[in-house]
Amino acid sequence: MIANTPSITVIGFGEAGASLCIGWKRAGVRSFDIKQTQPQTQAAMLAAMHKLGVESAADAASAVSDADLIFSTVTADQAFDAASSVAPGLKPGAFFFDLNSCAPTTKQKSAAVIEAAGGRYVDIAVMATITPHYHQTPMLICGDHCDAAMTALQTLEMTPRLVPGPVGRASTIKMLRSVLVKGIEALTAECFLAAARAGVADEVAHSLDASQTDMGWKDQARYNAERMTTHGIRRAAEMREVAKTLNDLGIAAEMTRGTINRQQELGALGLSLLDLDSFDARIAAIETALEKSPD
């Protein structure tokens, strides 16, 4: 039974976890992030939590010990480990909301661990960038506990859409959508890095705009460049889960492997492009970083 004022824990305090807390505007939320344990990132992570009034837990198990609602918002490659780390500390009947961008088989493995520990696992797929709408970002939800989960989420003013079916169905939709969304990002980066290097970026953009007038491609490339340098490592991890999903369906992940490589390459540069507003400045910064890259 969930209390009228549920106790909330967020595992992983990156963009998604912090955005949920910003949207909720609730006191008493607790969080744990693996970066708290790393000397080079500990101070910044604790400061980020403190700024939003979020209590930092010493470890994953203590973070969830009294929690009614647990939101997992780690990177895709850490999702199963996160579920495994909190399972021993779950109180009976606690909800474990897995918002991570993972293959359905990964989510099913996580569900087995959580359910065996007495928790209630819920597959949630986040279907848009989370920062504009925070906790009210469009989401899909599926699994055995959806009716009760929807009631609990509505107390937080969250309104995910129910997808009938077992754990993994919501994440399948997200994974297959990402083939196109993240793939277009990678293609745009490849196209315009080459176009800028050849000195024909404007001509390429004008040609593309003429054939698809609802999108300014040069501005899209400018936007995508920042998204990939900021989130490329995380997105590459997500796309490895996408490749796993495709392989499980018997579809060769040929295009997705290219997306993984391009997202990883730009994310590994460690650039922040937020202070560079123009296309030319962002592409130049990437070019400079690529020249210095050991690869």
C-alpha positions in Angstrom: 0.0 0.0 0.0 1.4 3.4 -1.0 1.2 6.3 1.4 -0.8 9.4 0.5 2.5 11.2 0.6 4.9 8.7 -0.9 8.6 8.6 -0.2 10.5 9.1 -3.4 14.0 8.0 -4.4 15.8 8.8 -7.7 18.6 6.5 -8.7 20.9 8.4 -11.1 20.9 12.2 -10.9 21.8 13.2 -14.4 19.6 15.3 -16.8 16.6 13.0 -16.4 16.7 12.5 -12.7 17.3 16.2 -12.0 14.5 17.1 -14.4 12.0 15.0 -12.6 12.9 16.7 -9.3 12.6 20.1 -10.9 9.2 19.3 -12.1 7.9 17.7 -8.9 8.9 20.6 -6.7 8.6 18.2 -3.7 10.6 18.3 -0.4 12.1 15.1 0.9 13.2 13.4 -2.3 16.3 11.3 -1.9 18.8 10.3 -4.5 22.0 8.3 -5.1 24.3 8.6 -8.1 27.4 6.6 -8.7 29.3 9.9 -9.3 29.0 10.6 -5.6 31.6 7.9 -5.0 34.1 9.3 -7.5 36.5 12.0 -6.1 36.5 14.0 -9.4 32.7 14.3 -9.6 31.6 13.9 -6.0 31.5 17.7 -5.1 29.6 18.7 -8.3 27.0 15.9 -7.9 26.3 16.7 -4.2 26.0 20.4 -5.1 23.5 19.6 -7.8 21.4 17.6 -5.4 21.6 20.3 -2.7 20.6 23.0 -5.2 17.3 21.2 -5.8 16.7 20.4 -2.2 17.3 16.7 -2.8 18.8 14.6 0.0 21.8 12.6 -1.0 22.0 9.0 0.2 25.3 7.3 1.1 24.6 4.3 -1.2 22.0 2.7 -3.4 20.6 0.4 -0.7 20.1 3.1 1.9 18.6 5.3 -0.8 15.7 3.0 -1.3 15.3 1.5 2.2 12.1 3.5 3.0 11.1 4.5 -0.5 7.6 3.8 -1.9 8.5 5.1 -5.4 11.9 4.5 -7.0 12.8 6.1 -10.3 15.8 4.7 -12.1 17.4 7.2 -14.5 20.9 6.0 -15.1 22.7 5.3 -18.4 21.5 2.4 -20.5 24.6 0.4 -19.8 24.1 0.7 -16.0 20.4 0.0 -15.9 20.6 -3.7 -14.9 23.3 -3.0 -12.3 21.2 -0.2 -10.8 18.3 -2.6 -10.4 20.5 -5.2 -8.9 22.1 -2.8 -6.5 18.8 -1.5 -5.0 17.0 -4.9 -4.9 18.3 -6.0 -1.5 17.1 -2.8 0.1 13.6 -2.6 -1.3 10.7 -2.5 1.1 7.8 -4.9 0.1 5.5 -3.5 -2.6 7.8 -0.6 -3.5 7.5 0.6 -7.1 10.6 0.5 -9.3 10.0 2.7 -12.3 12.7 1.9 -14.9 12.9 5.0 -17.2 16.2 3.9 -18.8 16.6 3.5 -22.6 17.2 -0.2 -22.7 16.4 -3.2 -24.9 13.3 -5.1 -23.8 15.4 -8.1 -22.8 17.5 -5.9 -20.5 14.3 -4.6 -18.9 13.0 -8.1 -18.4 16.2 -9.1 -16.6 15.9 -6.0 -14.3 12.2 -6.8 -13.7 13.1 -10.4 -12.6 15.5 -9.0 -10.0 13.1 -6.4 -8.7 10.1 -8.8 -8.5 12.2 -11.5 -6.8 13.1 -8.9 -4.1 9.4 -8.1 -3.5 9.2 -4.9 -5.5 6.9 -4.0 -8.3 8.7 -3.3 -11.6 7.3 -0.9 -14.2 8.7 -0.4 -17.7 8.6 3.3 -18.6 9.8 4.7 -21.9 10.5 8.4 -22.1 9.5 9.6 -25.5 10.9 13.1 -25.8 13.6 15.3 -24.5 12.9 15.6 -20.8 14.0 19.2 -20.1 11.2 21.2 -21.6 8.4 19.5 -19.7 10.2 17.7 -16.9 8.0 15.2 -15.1 5.2 15.8 -17.7 7.3 14.7 -20.6 5.4 12.2 -22.8 6.0 8.6 -21.5 4.8 5.1 -22.2 4.2 2.6 -19.4 3.6 -1.2 -19.4 3.8 -4.3 -17.2 1.8 -6.2 -14.6 1.4 -3.3 -12.2 0.3 -0.5 -14.5 -3.1 0.2 -12.9 -1.6 0.8 -9.4 1.4 2.5 -10.9 -0.7 5.0 -12.9 -2.5 6.0 -9.6 0.9 6.5 -7.9 2.3 8.5 -10.8 -0.8 10.7 -11.0 -0.1 11.9 -7.4 3.1 13.4 -8.9 1.1 14.9 -11.8 2.7 12.5 -14.2 0.4 11.1 -17.0 2.1 8.4 -19.0 0.2 6.6 -21.7 -0.6 2.9 -21.0 0.7 0.4 -23.5 -1.0 -2.9 -23.0 1.4 -5.8 -22.7 4.3 -7.2 -20.7 7.5 -5.5 -19.5 9.5 -4.6 -22.6 6.7 -3.5 -24.9 7.1 0.2 -24.0 10.8 0.0 -24.4 10.5 -1.7 -27.7 8.6 1.3 -29.1 11.3 3.6 -27.7 14.2 1.6 -29.1 12.8 1.3 -32.6 11.9 5.0 -32.6 15.6 5.8 -31.7 16.8 4.0 -34.8 15.4 6.9 -36.7 15.8 9.8 -34.2 19.3 9.2 -33.1 20.3 8.0 -36.6 19.2 11.3 -38.2 21.3 13.1 -35.6 24.3 11.0 -36.6 23.7 11.5 -40.3 23.3 15.2 -39.9 26.6 15.5 -38.0 28.4 13.4 -40.7 26.8 15.4 -43.5 27.5 18.9 -42.2 31.0 18.2 -40.7 31.9 17.1 -44.2 30.1 20.0 -45.9 31.8 22.6 -43.6 35.2 21.1 -44.3 34.5 21.3 -48.0 33.2 24.8 -47.7 29.8 24.0 -49.1 27.6 23.9 -45.9 25.3 26.7 -47.1 24.8 25.1 -50.5 24.0 21.7 -49.0 21.6 23.3 -46.5 19.8 25.3 -49.1 19.4 22.2 -51.3 18.0 20.1 -48.4 15.7 23.0 -47.3 14.3 23.2 -50.8 13.3 19.5 -50.8 12.0 19.5 -47.2 10.8 23.0 -46.4 9.4 22.3 -42.9 12.9 22.0 -41.4 15.9 24.3 -41.6 18.7 21.7 -41.9 21.6 24.0 -41.0 19.9 25.0 -37.8 19.0 21.4 -37.1 22.7 20.5 -37.6 23.7 23.3 -35.2 21.2 22.0 -32.6 22.2 18.3 -33.1 25.9 19.1 -32.7 25.3 20.3 -29.1 23.1 17.4 -28.3 25.7 14.9 -29.5 28.7 16.5 -27.8 26.7 16.8 -24.6 24.9 13.4 -24.6 26.8 11.3 -27.2 28.3 8.8 -24.7 24.9 8.2 -23.1 23.2 8.0 -26.5 25.8 5.6 -27.8 25.0 3.4 -24.8 21.3 3.7 -25.7 21.9 2.8 -29.3 23.8 -0.4 -28.2 20.6 -1.4 -26.6 18.8 -0.5 -29.8 21.2 -2.8 -31.7 20.4 -5.5 -29.2 16.7 -5.0 -29.8 17.1 -5.2 -33.5 19.3 -8.4 -33.3 16.7 -10.0 -31.0 14.1 -9.3 -33.8 16.3 -10.8 -36.4 17.1 -7.4 -38.0 20.7 -6.6 -38.8 21.7 -3.4 -37.1 23.8 -2.1 -39.9 22.7 1.6 -39.8 22.5 1.6 -36.0 26.2 0.5 -35.7 27.1 3.7 -37.6 25.0 5.7 -35.3 26.7 4.2 -32.3 30.1 5.1 -33.6 29.2 8.7 -34.5 27.4 9.4 -31.2 30.4 7.9 -29.3 32.9 9.9 -31.3 31.3 13.3 -30.6 30.4 12.5 -27.1 34.0 11.4 -26.3 35.3 14.9 -27.3 34.1 16.2 -23.9 32.9 19.5 -25.4 30.3 21.9 -24.1 28.8 23.9 -27.0 26.1 25.7 -25.1 28.0 29.0 -25.1 28.6 28.8 -28.9 25.3 29.8 -30.6 26.2 29.7 -34.3 26.5 26.8 -36.7 30.0 27.9 -37.7 31.3 28.2 -34.1 30.0 24.8 -33.1 31.4 23.0 -36.1 34.7 24.8 -35.7 34.9 23.7 -32.1 34.2 20.1 -33.1 36.8 20.2 -35.9 39.4 21.5 -33.5 38.6 18.8 -30.9 38.7 16.1 -33.6 42.1 17.2 -34.7 43.4 16.9 -31.2 41.7 13.6 -30.6 44.2 10.6 -30.3 42.0 8.6 -32.7 
